[in-house]
């Protein structure tokens, strides 16, 4: 897929940490324009031979940092505003080409898709914190969309995978008024996961891990508590879909099941847990090609995910 990308700069219209979007003022070069944005340039990135769809880059304030996000618009805006999906990527390397490809597919289906680049990534200010300040980055993006005249605030969803799933869960614990949340193969019990990585010889200590996790849960208990979805499970009000691959060896199913058990202990009923047989970590981003093992589960999971979100929006 070929992306024609537009970089825009968001001019802060309120105090740092609280994002207020302006009203729609005009359309420039066919792109929706919010007051307070400034056009900079267009560039092309060729990913495949599919027709181009525009990827628009913004930056906005989160806390006192300017962080970036990328957006893909559908061709038609409903009278009550776009339905919007916030995609929270995994890892710490920013938004991937595959995520942009999927965003374009979702835009073809009528969704406005926004992909935050958390602090320290893709030119965003700050440093990587791993499911800490990144939660504020996603919440700031949510508030920006919620206050935009382009978006229907009753049709917003946050979708997180891996690191992004933990970010989405923590964001949902802070903000009860999110119409739908999806968490796919995320680390929900970070203490249990740290010990699992140690026991399975998957833990690789680097400067970032040492800075955040130190010598482990006994050495840095507050840092682990800050990043624990189990700790805040009873504070998660929005409806949530939990997605897991049965053969995930990086974030095994017991991570998702720990959150399910925490929800049950809290009496939370507005959640769904789907586990997909024979697929591992990151399977939502696999191609649909028959040559890719597990690709049928990928397509089925996206169908289930969008059905869940649209059902939540109907009941919101």
WOZI-V240741 format. One record per pair of residues at least 6 apart in sequence whose ideal C-beta (glycine too) atoms are under 8 Angstrom apart, sorted by the first residue. I is the first residue (numbers start at 1). J is the second residue. D is the distance in Angstrom with one decimal. If there is no record, write none. Layout:
# WOZI-V240741
i={I & I}
j={J & J}
d={D & D}
This chain:
# WOZI-V240741
i={1 & 1 & 1 & 1 & 1 & 1 & 1 & 1 & 1 & 2 & 2 & 2 & 2 & 2 & 2 & 2 & 2 & 2 & 3 & 3 & 3 & 3 & 3 & 3 & 3 & 3 & 3 & 3 & 4 & 4 & 4 & 4 & 4 & 4 & 4 & 5 & 5 & 5 & 5 & 5 & 5 & 5 & 5 & 5 & 6 & 6 & 6 & 6 & 6 & 6 & 6 & 6 & 6 & 6 & 7 & 7 & 7 & 7 & 7 & 8 & 8 & 8 & 8 & 8 & 8 & 8 & 9 & 9 & 9 & 9 & 9 & 10 & 10 & 10 & 10 & 10 & 10 & 10 & 10 & 11 & 11 & 11 & 12 & 12 & 12 & 12 & 13 & 13 & 13 & 13 & 13 & 14 & 16 & 16 & 16 & 17 & 17 & 17 & 17 & 17 & 17 & 18 & 19 & 19 & 19 & 19 & 19 & 19 & 19 & 20 & 20 & 20 & 21 & 21 & 21 & 21 & 21 & 21 & 21 & 21 & 22 & 22 & 22 & 23 & 23 & 23 & 24 & 24 & 24 & 24 & 24 & 24 & 25 & 25 & 25 & 26 & 27 & 28 & 29 & 29 & 30 & 31 & 31 & 31 & 32 & 32 & 32 & 34 & 34 & 34 & 37 & 44 & 45 & 45 & 47 & 47 & 47 & 48 & 50 & 53 & 53 & 53 & 53 & 54 & 54 & 55 & 55 & 55 & 55 & 55 & 55 & 56 & 56 & 56 & 56 & 57 & 57 & 57 & 57 & 58 & 58 & 58 & 58 & 59 & 59 & 59 & 59 & 59 & 60 & 60 & 60 & 60 & 60 & 60 & 60 & 61 & 61 & 62 & 62 & 62 & 62 & 62 & 62 & 62 & 63 & 63 & 63 & 65 & 65 & 65 & 65 & 65 & 65 & 66 & 66 & 67 & 67 & 67 & 67 & 67 & 67 & 67 & 67 & 67 & 68 & 68 & 68 & 68 & 68 & 69 & 69 & 69 & 69 & 69 & 70 & 70 & 70 & 70 & 70 & 70 & 71 & 71 & 71 & 71 & 72 & 72 & 72 & 72 & 72 & 72 & 72 & 73 & 73 & 73 & 74 & 74 & 74 & 74 & 74 & 74 & 74 & 75 & 76 & 77 & 78 & 80 & 81 & 81 & 81 & 81 & 81 & 81 & 81 & 82 & 82 & 82 & 82 & 82 & 82 & 83 & 83 & 83 & 83 & 83 & 83 & 83 & 84 & 84 & 84 & 84 & 84 & 84 & 84 & 84 & 84 & 84 & 85 & 85 & 85 & 85 & 85 & 85 & 85 & 85 & 85 & 85 & 86 & 86 & 86 & 86 & 86 & 86 & 86 & 86 & 86 & 86 & 86 & 87 & 87 & 87 & 87 & 87 & 87 & 87 & 87 & 87 & 88 & 88 & 88 & 88 & 88 & 88 & 88 & 88 & 88 & 88 & 88 & 89 & 89 & 89 & 89 & 89 & 89 & 89 & 90 & 90 & 90 & 90 & 90 & 90 & 90 & 91 & 91 & 92 & 92 & 92 & 92 & 92 & 92 & 92 & 93 & 94 & 94 & 94 & 95 & 95 & 95 & 96 & 98 & 99 & 99 & 100 & 102 & 103 & 103 & 106 & 107 & 109 & 112 & 112 & 114 & 114 & 116 & 116 & 116 & 117 & 117 & 118 & 118 & 118 & 118 & 118 & 118 & 118 & 119 & 119 & 119 & 119 & 119 & 119 & 119 & 119 & 120 & 120 & 120 & 120 & 121 & 124 & 126 & 128 & 128 & 129 & 130 & 130 & 130 & 130 & 131 & 131 & 131 & 131 & 131 & 132 & 132 & 134 & 134 & 135 & 135 & 135 & 135 & 138 & 138 & 138 & 138 & 139 & 139 & 139 & 142 & 142 & 142 & 142 & 142 & 145 & 145 & 145 & 146 & 146 & 154 & 154 & 154 & 155 & 155 & 155 & 156 & 156 & 156 & 157 & 157 & 157 & 157 & 157 & 157 & 157 & 157 & 158 & 158 & 158 & 158 & 158 & 158 & 158 & 159 & 159 & 159 & 159 & 159 & 159 & 160 & 160 & 160 & 160 & 160 & 160 & 160 & 160 & 160 & 161 & 161 & 161 & 161 & 161 & 161 & 162 & 162 & 162 & 162 & 162 & 162 & 162 & 163 & 163 & 164 & 165 & 165 & 165 & 165 & 165 & 165 & 166 & 166 & 166 & 166 & 166 & 166 & 166 & 168 & 168 & 168 & 168 & 169 & 169 & 169 & 169 & 169 & 169 & 169 & 169 & 169 & 170 & 170 & 170 & 171 & 171 & 172 & 172 & 172 & 172 & 172 & 172 & 173 & 173 & 173 & 173 & 173 & 174 & 175 & 176 & 176 & 177 & 178 & 179 & 179 & 179 & 179 & 179 & 180 & 180 & 180 & 180 & 180 & 180 & 180 & 180 & 180 & 181 & 181 & 181 & 181 & 181 & 182 & 182 & 182 & 182 & 182 & 182 & 183 & 183 & 183 & 183 & 183 & 184 & 184 & 184 & 184 & 184 & 185 & 185 & 185 & 185 & 185 & 185 & 185 & 185 & 185 & 185 & 185 & 186 & 186 & 186 & 186 & 187 & 187 & 187 & 187 & 188 & 188 & 188 & 188 & 188 & 188 & 188 & 188 & 189 & 189 & 189 & 189 & 189 & 189 & 189 & 190 & 190 & 190 & 190 & 191 & 191 & 191 & 192 & 192 & 192 & 193 & 193 & 194 & 194 & 194 & 194 & 194 & 195 & 196 & 196 & 197 & 198 & 200 & 202 & 202 & 203 & 212 & 212 & 213 & 213 & 213 & 213 & 214 & 214 & 217 & 225 & 229 & 229 & 230 & 230 & 230 & 233 & 233 & 233 & 233 & 233 & 233 & 234 & 234 & 234 & 234 & 236 & 236 & 238 & 239 & 239 & 239 & 239 & 239 & 240 & 240 & 240 & 241 & 241 & 241 & 241 & 241 & 241 & 241 & 241 & 242 & 242 & 242 & 242 & 242 & 242 & 242 & 243 & 243 & 243 & 243 & 243 & 243 & 243 & 243 & 244 & 244 & 244 & 244 & 244 & 244 & 244 & 245 & 245 & 245 & 245 & 245 & 245 & 245 & 245 & 245 & 245 & 246 & 246 & 246 & 246 & 246 & 246 & 247 & 247 & 247 & 248 & 248 & 248 & 249 & 249 & 250 & 250 & 251 & 253 & 256 & 256 & 257 & 260 & 260 & 263 & 272 & 274 & 274 & 276 & 276 & 276 & 276 & 276 & 277 & 278 & 278 & 278 & 279 & 279 & 279 & 279 & 280 & 283 & 283 & 283 & 283 & 284 & 284 & 284 & 284 & 285 & 286 & 286 & 286 & 286 & 287 & 287 & 288 & 288 & 288 & 289 & 292}
j={47 & 48 & 50 & 51 & 52 & 53 & 100 & 101 & 104 & 44 & 45 & 46 & 47 & 48 & 49 & 50 & 51 & 52 & 44 & 45 & 46 & 47 & 52 & 53 & 54 & 55 & 100 & 104 & 42 & 43 & 44 & 52 & 53 & 54 & 55 & 42 & 43 & 44 & 45 & 54 & 55 & 56 & 57 & 70 & 29 & 31 & 39 & 40 & 41 & 42 & 54 & 55 & 56 & 57 & 40 & 41 & 43 & 56 & 57 & 37 & 38 & 39 & 40 & 56 & 57 & 58 & 37 & 38 & 40 & 58 & 59 & 19 & 36 & 37 & 58 & 59 & 60 & 61 & 144 & 36 & 37 & 38 & 19 & 36 & 60 & 61 & 19 & 20 & 21 & 22 & 36 & 20 & 61 & 63 & 64 & 61 & 62 & 63 & 64 & 136 & 140 & 143 & 60 & 61 & 140 & 141 & 143 & 144 & 147 & 143 & 144 & 147 & 34 & 36 & 144 & 145 & 147 & 148 & 149 & 150 & 34 & 35 & 36 & 34 & 35 & 149 & 32 & 33 & 34 & 35 & 149 & 150 & 33 & 34 & 35 & 33 & 33 & 39 & 39 & 42 & 54 & 54 & 56 & 73 & 73 & 77 & 150 & 148 & 149 & 150 & 58 & 52 & 55 & 97 & 97 & 100 & 101 & 101 & 104 & 72 & 104 & 107 & 108 & 72 & 73 & 70 & 71 & 72 & 100 & 103 & 104 & 70 & 71 & 72 & 73 & 68 & 69 & 70 & 71 & 68 & 69 & 70 & 71 & 66 & 67 & 68 & 69 & 124 & 66 & 67 & 68 & 69 & 140 & 141 & 144 & 67 & 140 & 119 & 133 & 136 & 137 & 139 & 140 & 141 & 133 & 136 & 140 & 119 & 124 & 125 & 126 & 133 & 137 & 124 & 125 & 116 & 117 & 118 & 119 & 124 & 125 & 126 & 137 & 140 & 116 & 117 & 122 & 123 & 124 & 114 & 115 & 116 & 117 & 141 & 95 & 100 & 103 & 114 & 115 & 117 & 112 & 113 & 114 & 115 & 100 & 103 & 104 & 106 & 107 & 112 & 113 & 82 & 107 & 112 & 82 & 107 & 108 & 109 & 110 & 111 & 112 & 107 & 110 & 150 & 152 & 152 & 148 & 149 & 150 & 151 & 152 & 153 & 155 & 111 & 112 & 150 & 151 & 152 & 155 & 110 & 111 & 112 & 152 & 155 & 156 & 313 & 111 & 112 & 113 & 114 & 145 & 151 & 152 & 155 & 156 & 157 & 106 & 111 & 112 & 113 & 114 & 156 & 157 & 158 & 159 & 309 & 114 & 115 & 116 & 138 & 141 & 142 & 145 & 156 & 157 & 158 & 159 & 99 & 102 & 103 & 113 & 114 & 115 & 159 & 160 & 164 & 116 & 138 & 158 & 159 & 160 & 161 & 163 & 164 & 165 & 167 & 168 & 95 & 96 & 99 & 115 & 161 & 163 & 164 & 160 & 161 & 162 & 163 & 164 & 165 & 282 & 162 & 163 & 118 & 120 & 121 & 128 & 130 & 163 & 208 & 121 & 117 & 121 & 122 & 115 & 117 & 122 & 285 & 285 & 115 & 285 & 115 & 285 & 113 & 115 & 113 & 113 & 306 & 150 & 151 & 141 & 145 & 137 & 138 & 141 & 123 & 124 & 124 & 128 & 133 & 134 & 137 & 138 & 167 & 125 & 126 & 127 & 128 & 129 & 133 & 134 & 137 & 126 & 127 & 128 & 129 & 128 & 137 & 133 & 134 & 208 & 212 & 163 & 208 & 212 & 227 & 163 & 166 & 167 & 170 & 227 & 226 & 227 & 163 & 167 & 167 & 170 & 171 & 174 & 158 & 167 & 168 & 171 & 171 & 174 & 175 & 156 & 158 & 171 & 175 & 178 & 151 & 153 & 156 & 153 & 156 & 179 & 313 & 316 & 179 & 313 & 316 & 178 & 179 & 180 & 178 & 179 & 180 & 181 & 182 & 309 & 312 & 313 & 168 & 171 & 172 & 178 & 180 & 181 & 182 & 168 & 181 & 182 & 184 & 305 & 309 & 166 & 167 & 168 & 169 & 181 & 182 & 183 & 184 & 186 & 184 & 185 & 186 & 282 & 284 & 285 & 184 & 185 & 186 & 187 & 251 & 281 & 282 & 186 & 187 & 186 & 183 & 184 & 185 & 186 & 187 & 188 & 183 & 186 & 187 & 188 & 190 & 227 & 229 & 181 & 182 & 183 & 186 & 181 & 183 & 186 & 188 & 229 & 232 & 236 & 240 & 259 & 227 & 229 & 232 & 178 & 181 & 178 & 181 & 236 & 237 & 238 & 240 & 229 & 232 & 233 & 235 & 236 & 235 & 238 & 237 & 238 & 238 & 238 & 238 & 239 & 312 & 313 & 316 & 238 & 239 & 240 & 241 & 308 & 309 & 312 & 313 & 316 & 236 & 238 & 239 & 240 & 241 & 240 & 241 & 243 & 305 & 308 & 309 & 240 & 241 & 242 & 243 & 259 & 242 & 243 & 244 & 284 & 301 & 243 & 244 & 245 & 248 & 250 & 251 & 255 & 256 & 281 & 282 & 283 & 229 & 251 & 255 & 256 & 193 & 229 & 251 & 255 & 228 & 229 & 230 & 255 & 256 & 258 & 259 & 262 & 228 & 229 & 230 & 254 & 255 & 258 & 259 & 224 & 227 & 228 & 229 & 217 & 224 & 228 & 254 & 255 & 258 & 251 & 255 & 203 & 213 & 216 & 217 & 224 & 217 & 202 & 252 & 203 & 216 & 249 & 249 & 250 & 209 & 220 & 223 & 219 & 220 & 223 & 224 & 220 & 223 & 224 & 231 & 259 & 262 & 258 & 259 & 262 & 259 & 262 & 263 & 265 & 266 & 268 & 262 & 265 & 266 & 268 & 263 & 268 & 270 & 270 & 271 & 308 & 312 & 315 & 270 & 271 & 272 & 271 & 272 & 273 & 274 & 304 & 305 & 308 & 309 & 256 & 259 & 260 & 271 & 272 & 273 & 274 & 256 & 274 & 275 & 276 & 284 & 301 & 304 & 305 & 253 & 255 & 256 & 273 & 274 & 275 & 276 & 253 & 275 & 276 & 278 & 279 & 280 & 281 & 283 & 294 & 297 & 253 & 275 & 276 & 277 & 278 & 279 & 278 & 279 & 280 & 279 & 280 & 281 & 280 & 281 & 280 & 281 & 281 & 275 & 273 & 275 & 273 & 271 & 273 & 271 & 308 & 301 & 304 & 283 & 294 & 297 & 300 & 301 & 297 & 293 & 294 & 297 & 286 & 294 & 297 & 298 & 294 & 294 & 297 & 298 & 301 & 298 & 301 & 302 & 305 & 298 & 292 & 294 & 295 & 298 & 295 & 298 & 295 & 298 & 299 & 295 & 298}
d={4.8 & 4.9 & 4.0 & 7.8 & 7.6 & 7.0 & 7.7 & 5.1 & 5.6 & 6.7 & 7.3 & 4.8 & 6.4 & 7.2 & 7.6 & 6.7 & 7.1 & 4.2 & 7.3 & 4.9 & 8.0 & 6.5 & 6.4 & 6.6 & 7.3 & 4.5 & 6.0 & 7.3 & 6.2 & 7.8 & 5.6 & 4.8 & 7.6 & 5.1 & 7.3 & 6.9 & 5.4 & 7.3 & 6.2 & 7.2 & 4.4 & 7.2 & 6.2 & 7.8 & 7.9 & 6.2 & 7.2 & 8.0 & 7.6 & 5.4 & 6.2 & 7.4 & 4.6 & 6.7 & 4.6 & 5.8 & 7.8 & 7.9 & 4.4 & 4.6 & 6.5 & 6.0 & 6.6 & 6.1 & 6.5 & 5.3 & 6.8 & 4.9 & 6.4 & 7.4 & 5.8 & 7.9 & 6.5 & 6.0 & 5.0 & 5.5 & 4.4 & 7.7 & 7.8 & 4.3 & 6.9 & 6.7 & 7.8 & 7.9 & 7.8 & 5.2 & 7.8 & 5.0 & 7.4 & 6.0 & 5.2 & 4.4 & 4.7 & 6.4 & 4.8 & 6.7 & 7.1 & 5.4 & 7.4 & 7.5 & 7.0 & 6.9 & 5.6 & 6.3 & 5.2 & 7.7 & 5.0 & 4.1 & 7.1 & 7.9 & 7.9 & 5.2 & 5.2 & 7.4 & 5.4 & 7.7 & 5.0 & 4.0 & 7.4 & 7.9 & 5.0 & 3.2 & 4.5 & 7.4 & 6.0 & 4.9 & 6.5 & 6.8 & 6.4 & 7.8 & 5.1 & 6.1 & 5.9 & 7.2 & 4.6 & 5.2 & 6.0 & 6.1 & 7.8 & 7.9 & 7.9 & 6.7 & 6.4 & 7.5 & 6.2 & 7.2 & 5.7 & 6.4 & 7.8 & 7.0 & 7.1 & 7.6 & 8.0 & 7.9 & 5.3 & 7.2 & 6.2 & 7.6 & 7.9 & 6.2 & 4.4 & 6.2 & 7.7 & 7.1 & 7.1 & 5.5 & 7.3 & 5.6 & 6.0 & 7.6 & 7.8 & 7.0 & 4.7 & 7.4 & 7.2 & 6.1 & 7.5 & 5.3 & 7.8 & 6.7 & 5.4 & 7.7 & 6.5 & 4.8 & 6.4 & 4.7 & 7.6 & 7.4 & 7.1 & 6.5 & 8.0 & 6.8 & 6.3 & 6.9 & 5.7 & 7.7 & 6.7 & 6.9 & 7.5 & 5.1 & 4.4 & 7.9 & 4.0 & 7.8 & 6.8 & 5.6 & 7.9 & 5.5 & 7.0 & 4.2 & 4.4 & 7.9 & 7.9 & 7.1 & 5.1 & 6.8 & 6.4 & 6.7 & 5.5 & 3.9 & 6.6 & 7.2 & 5.1 & 7.6 & 7.6 & 4.4 & 5.5 & 5.7 & 5.0 & 5.4 & 6.1 & 4.6 & 6.3 & 5.6 & 5.6 & 6.9 & 7.6 & 7.4 & 4.7 & 7.1 & 6.8 & 6.8 & 4.8 & 7.4 & 7.4 & 4.4 & 5.6 & 7.5 & 4.4 & 7.4 & 4.7 & 7.2 & 6.2 & 5.6 & 6.6 & 4.8 & 7.4 & 7.6 & 4.8 & 6.2 & 6.3 & 7.8 & 7.1 & 6.7 & 7.2 & 4.9 & 7.7 & 7.1 & 5.9 & 4.8 & 3.6 & 7.6 & 7.6 & 7.3 & 3.8 & 5.8 & 5.3 & 6.5 & 7.8 & 6.8 & 5.4 & 6.8 & 6.1 & 3.9 & 7.6 & 7.1 & 6.9 & 4.5 & 7.6 & 6.4 & 5.1 & 4.9 & 7.6 & 6.8 & 4.8 & 7.5 & 6.2 & 5.1 & 7.2 & 5.0 & 7.2 & 7.8 & 5.4 & 8.0 & 5.9 & 7.6 & 5.2 & 7.7 & 6.9 & 6.6 & 6.0 & 6.4 & 7.2 & 7.1 & 7.1 & 4.7 & 6.9 & 6.1 & 7.7 & 6.5 & 6.1 & 7.2 & 4.7 & 5.4 & 7.9 & 7.5 & 6.6 & 5.8 & 6.4 & 6.7 & 3.7 & 7.1 & 8.0 & 3.1 & 7.4 & 5.1 & 5.3 & 5.7 & 6.6 & 5.7 & 6.7 & 6.8 & 7.5 & 5.1 & 8.0 & 4.7 & 2.9 & 4.7 & 5.2 & 7.5 & 6.9 & 6.6 & 5.8 & 7.8 & 7.6 & 6.7 & 5.1 & 6.9 & 6.8 & 7.4 & 6.8 & 5.1 & 4.0 & 3.8 & 4.7 & 5.7 & 6.3 & 7.5 & 4.9 & 5.9 & 6.9 & 7.4 & 6.9 & 4.0 & 6.2 & 5.0 & 5.7 & 7.7 & 7.3 & 6.6 & 6.1 & 6.5 & 5.5 & 5.6 & 4.9 & 7.2 & 5.0 & 6.5 & 7.3 & 7.7 & 4.0 & 4.9 & 7.7 & 7.6 & 6.5 & 3.3 & 6.7 & 6.9 & 6.7 & 5.3 & 6.4 & 5.8 & 5.2 & 4.6 & 3.9 & 7.5 & 6.9 & 7.6 & 6.6 & 8.0 & 6.4 & 7.3 & 7.0 & 7.3 & 5.4 & 6.9 & 6.4 & 4.6 & 5.4 & 6.2 & 4.6 & 6.0 & 6.7 & 7.9 & 5.1 & 5.5 & 4.7 & 5.2 & 6.9 & 6.8 & 5.6 & 7.1 & 5.0 & 5.4 & 6.4 & 6.0 & 6.8 & 6.9 & 7.3 & 6.8 & 7.0 & 4.8 & 7.7 & 5.9 & 4.7 & 6.6 & 6.1 & 6.6 & 5.1 & 6.5 & 4.7 & 7.8 & 6.8 & 5.7 & 7.8 & 7.5 & 6.3 & 4.0 & 6.9 & 6.7 & 4.6 & 7.3 & 7.7 & 4.8 & 6.3 & 7.2 & 6.0 & 7.6 & 5.0 & 7.1 & 7.1 & 7.9 & 4.4 & 7.5 & 7.0 & 8.0 & 7.2 & 5.5 & 3.1 & 7.3 & 7.8 & 6.9 & 5.5 & 6.9 & 6.4 & 4.5 & 6.5 & 7.3 & 7.2 & 5.7 & 7.3 & 7.4 & 5.8 & 6.1 & 7.6 & 6.7 & 6.9 & 6.9 & 7.6 & 7.7 & 7.5 & 3.9 & 5.4 & 6.5 & 2.5 & 7.6 & 8.0 & 7.7 & 4.7 & 5.3 & 6.9 & 7.6 & 6.7 & 6.0 & 5.6 & 7.1 & 5.4 & 7.4 & 7.4 & 5.3 & 6.4 & 6.6 & 4.3 & 7.7 & 6.6 & 7.5 & 7.4 & 7.6 & 6.4 & 6.6 & 7.5 & 7.8 & 5.8 & 4.7 & 4.8 & 7.3 & 4.9 & 6.6 & 7.6 & 3.7 & 7.7 & 4.2 & 5.0 & 7.8 & 7.7 & 3.6 & 6.5 & 7.6 & 4.1 & 7.0 & 7.8 & 5.6 & 5.6 & 4.5 & 6.7 & 5.7 & 7.9 & 7.5 & 6.9 & 4.6 & 3.8 & 6.7 & 7.9 & 7.8 & 4.9 & 7.0 & 4.7 & 7.4 & 7.2 & 4.6 & 6.7 & 5.6 & 7.1 & 7.0 & 6.3 & 7.3 & 5.4 & 7.1 & 7.7 & 7.8 & 3.9 & 7.4 & 5.4 & 7.8 & 6.7 & 5.6 & 6.1 & 5.5 & 8.0 & 4.9 & 7.7 & 7.3 & 5.6 & 7.3 & 7.8 & 7.3 & 6.8 & 7.0 & 7.6 & 4.8 & 7.8 & 5.6 & 5.8 & 7.9 & 4.1 & 6.1 & 5.1 & 6.7 & 5.5 & 4.1 & 7.9 & 7.0 & 7.5 & 5.3 & 7.8 & 5.9 & 4.3 & 7.7 & 5.4 & 5.0 & 5.3 & 7.8 & 4.7 & 5.3 & 6.9 & 7.4 & 7.4 & 6.7 & 7.0 & 6.2 & 7.3 & 6.8 & 6.0 & 6.1 & 7.2 & 7.8 & 7.9 & 6.9 & 3.9 & 7.9 & 7.5 & 8.0 & 6.9 & 7.9 & 7.6 & 5.9 & 7.9 & 5.9 & 6.4 & 7.3 & 3.9 & 7.1 & 4.8 & 5.7 & 5.9 & 7.9 & 6.1 & 6.7 & 5.1 & 6.2 & 3.7 & 6.0 & 8.0 & 6.0 & 7.5 & 7.4 & 8.0 & 4.0 & 7.4 & 7.7 & 7.0 & 7.8 & 4.2 & 6.7 & 8.0 & 4.9 & 8.0 & 7.4 & 4.6 & 7.6 & 7.3 & 5.0 & 8.0 & 6.8 & 7.7 & 6.3 & 4.5 & 7.8 & 5.1 & 6.2 & 6.6 & 6.6 & 7.0 & 4.6 & 7.1 & 7.8 & 5.5 & 8.0 & 7.3 & 7.1 & 5.9 & 8.0 & 6.9 & 5.1 & 7.7 & 4.1 & 7.5 & 7.3 & 4.7 & 7.2 & 7.8 & 7.4 & 5.5 & 7.9 & 3.9 & 5.1 & 6.6 & 5.1 & 7.8 & 7.6 & 6.2 & 5.5 & 6.6 & 4.9 & 6.4 & 6.9 & 6.0 & 6.4 & 4.9 & 7.6 & 4.8 & 4.6 & 6.4 & 7.2 & 7.5 & 4.3 & 5.9 & 6.2 & 6.5 & 7.2 & 7.9 & 7.5 & 5.1 & 5.4 & 6.2 & 7.1 & 5.8 & 7.0 & 7.9 & 4.4 & 7.1 & 5.7 & 7.2 & 7.7 & 5.9 & 6.7 & 7.8 & 4.0 & 4.7 & 7.3 & 7.6 & 5.6 & 6.3 & 5.4 & 7.1 & 6.2 & 6.0 & 6.9 & 8.0 & 7.8 & 5.3 & 6.1 & 5.4 & 4.6 & 6.0 & 7.7 & 5.1 & 6.4 & 5.1 & 5.8 & 7.9}
